[in-house]
Structure formats: C-alpha cells, structure tokens
Amino acid sequence: MRKVFLITILTTILACCSQKKGDIVNEKVKRFHTDVLLRTTPVKEQGDNSTCWIYAMLATIESEHLRYGDSVNLSPIYLCRHALAEQAQKRYATDGKHNVNLRGMATMTLDLLQSHGAMPYDSYHKAGDVDYESLAMQLTRLADSSRAHRKGIAHLNEQAEKLFDDALGFAPSWVFMLGCQYTTMEFARSVCQKDEYVAITSFTHHPFGSTFPLEVPDNQHLNRFLNIPIDSMMADMEHALRHGHPVCWEGDITEPGFNAKRGLGELTSNQPVTQESRQRDFDLLKTTDDHCMEMVGMAHDDQQRKYFICKNSWGKDNPYGGFVFLSEDYVKAKTICIVLPRAAL
C-alpha cells in the first residue's frame, strides 16, 4: 500500500543553511503519496549555524548502511570540531587572510572523515545549540595571536583543543562498539571507504564528462565534480533512490517557492527548466549553493507530479516531521551538485 503524508499547518520562507525562523501562518498541508522511502536515522537539529553539509552527508552514509542492515549514527559535532581546527590552522598559515568559519560542501565531509576519523553520535554530541560563531571568533584571535608571537602551529593546536573541550566537551580517543575497540580512523574506514561516493554536477561552462573544482564559495577544498547533462543527473538521482540508495543533495533554497516550515520546495515560475536556463541562473548568481539535505525517497501529489523526499537537519518542526518535498522541476533547476554511492550508478 502506498503511504500518504497528510498532516496539518505551518509555513515560512527560508533563505540559507542556517536560517529556520519565520512567521507561521495557517495553510492547508499538501498531501503526497509515497512511492519510495528509505530507512533513515532520526532527524537532527543542526542549530543556528552553517553545518548542513556535515549533517546531510553523514545522514546519507547512515542510510546507506541501513540499506545493508548495519545501524550507524554518526556525530556531526566531532567533524565540526576538526573542521574548525583546520580553519584556524589555515588562518595561521595565510597570515590572517583566511576567515575561520563552518561553511563547506558535502564532499568536504568525506575529506574530514578520511583525515580525522569518525565518532558515534551517542559517544559525542551536545544537547542544545552550540555557539559556533563565538567559537570561530575565539579561534581567529588565537590563530592571529599565535602567529604574531611566533608560537607555532603546535601551540595553536594545543590551545584550540582546550577551547573545543570547553565548548563541545572532551572528544574520546577510542570508539567502543559491539565489544570491540577502534581508533577513530578505523571506525571512519568501517563506515566510509575512500572513493565510495561520487560527486556530480551539471553545468555547461565545463565539458560534459570532465571533472572540475566547482566554482562556489563553499568549495574550500577545491573538490572536483563529474560534469554530466542535467537529464542524466536527474536520472541518476531517481535510479539511486528507487534502488535503495540515498543521495546527498546540495542546492539553492532562496527561491520564493522553498518553504521548510511548510515542508515544500516548488518553482513559482512556469518557464521550462533547461540546461541553458540552469547555466544562466548559475552565472547570474540566481542559483547559489545555500543548503544541503539527504534525499531519501520519491513521491507524487494528487495531480501525479513527481517530488523528491529530503531529510532536513532543522529539527522536526514542520508538517512532515522534518522532511521536505522538492518538486521535480525545483530539483532540476536548483541543484548545484549531488553526492551518491558509487554502487548506485
């Protein structure tokens, strides 16, 4: 039997990865008929910060493991800690020319796992919001002071660890699971192998079939993406989901038709979406890299229009318990890139 999402009220317009608040008005909730819905770990709340790229990529890895009957729930804060440490080191090395922040892309999460390991959620998490902005400011001052007084990277790292312990709690050095003990690197390799995931995009300013560092501000690691036609990318997403594989979606949520409180992302324009219109909007900065979510299913509405079901990281406060439905046209127009298991292709 097809499941039906039918709940009540709530709506607001959102603008970026960390913005979730807005006025709530009564509005009839859109009904969906679910065609495919993958297993997921519980919806998380990233708080008022820009860490969606970590939450979404980890959620994708978790769902891929659930596909094979292996339950893992990974700690976003553990990777946030290491991402900020890298940022502070980069500011030190560039003589203050790099700003410490938590902006990034899903592919950077994969890099962090390979470089720093992973930690289970139950072993390392913090209740309530973390003031990452204040932490970034403290790390900025620490990096500048360490360089000005020529104290070296080792001193910077030591002082940064103290800041992290105070703000986030002490990070365990070992992972204990099912009676076994792992290093964080061993645990990371058990949940995500190198080159297990493929990063894909679709723009015409580079040849199709090539890979290139996607030119968006959050691509701080200059990660490379395979460039394919938009129809091929759409087909890859649907094929993955219908064969049980999750997809990490990264795209624009500044459109008037995106409303996370309502749980919807729809285009307000009736103009057809083409490869050319995608490129034009990207070049004119009308399509920007704003947010990252895990795609976990497919659905259709009463008019048989197709939607992609996404697991968001802004808590459960919307009609669908924290999930968001993106229309097919919205995904086609506003996707910046996707990351999906190589096994899904």
C-alpha positions, 0 to 999 in steps of 0.5 A: 500500500502506498503511504500518504503524508497528510498532516496539518499547518505551518509555513515560512520562507527560508533563505540559507543553511542556517536560517529556520525562523519565520512567521507561521501562518495557517495553510492547508498541508499538501498531501503526497503519496509515497512511492519510495522511502528509505530507512533513515536515522532520526532527524537532527537539529543542526542549530543556528549555524552553517553545518548542513553539509556535515549533517546531510552527508553523514545522514546519507552514509547512515542510510546507506548502511541501513540499506545493508542492515548495519545501524550507524549514527554518526556525530556531526559535532566531532567533524565540526570540531576538526573542521574548525581546527583546520580553519584556524590552522589555515588562518595561521598559515595565510597570515590572517587572510583566511576567515575561520568559519563552518561553511563547506560542501558535502564532499568536504565531509568525506575529506574530514572523515578520511583525515580525522576519523569518525565518532558515534553520535551517542559517544559525542554530541551536545544537547542544545545549540552550540555557539559556533560563531563565538567559537570561530571568533575565539579561534581567529584571535588565537590563530592571529595571536599565535602567529604574531608571537611566533608560537607555532602551529603546535601551540595553536593546536594545543590551545584550540583543543582546550577551547573545543573541550570547553565548548563541545566537551572532551572528544574520546580517543577510542570508539567502543562498539559491539565489544570491540575497540577502534581508533577513530580512523578505523571506525571512519574506514568501517563506515566510509571507504575512500572513493565510495561516493561520487560527486556530480554536477551539471553545468555547461561552462565545463565539458560534459564528462570532465571533472572540475573544482566547482566554482562556489564559495563553499568549495574550500577544498577545491573538490572536483565534480563529474560534469554530466547533462542535467537529464542524466543527473536527474536520472541518476538521482531517481535510479539511486533512490528507487534502488535503495540508495540515498543521495546527498543533495546540495542546492539553492533554497532562496527561491520564493517557492522553498518553504521548510516550515511548510515542508515544500520546495516548488518553482513559482515560475512556469518557464521550462527548466533547461540546461541553458536556463540552469547555466544562466541562473548559475552565472547570474548568481540566481542559483547559489549553493545555500543548503544541503539535505539527504534525499531519501525517497520519491513521491507524487501529489494528487495531480501525479507530479513527481517530488523528491523526499529530503531529510532536513537537519532543522529539527522536526518542526514542520508538517512532515516531521522534518522532511521536505518535498522538492518538486521535480522541476525545483530539483532540476533547476536548483541543484548545484551538485549531488553526492551518491554511492558509487554502487548506485550508478 
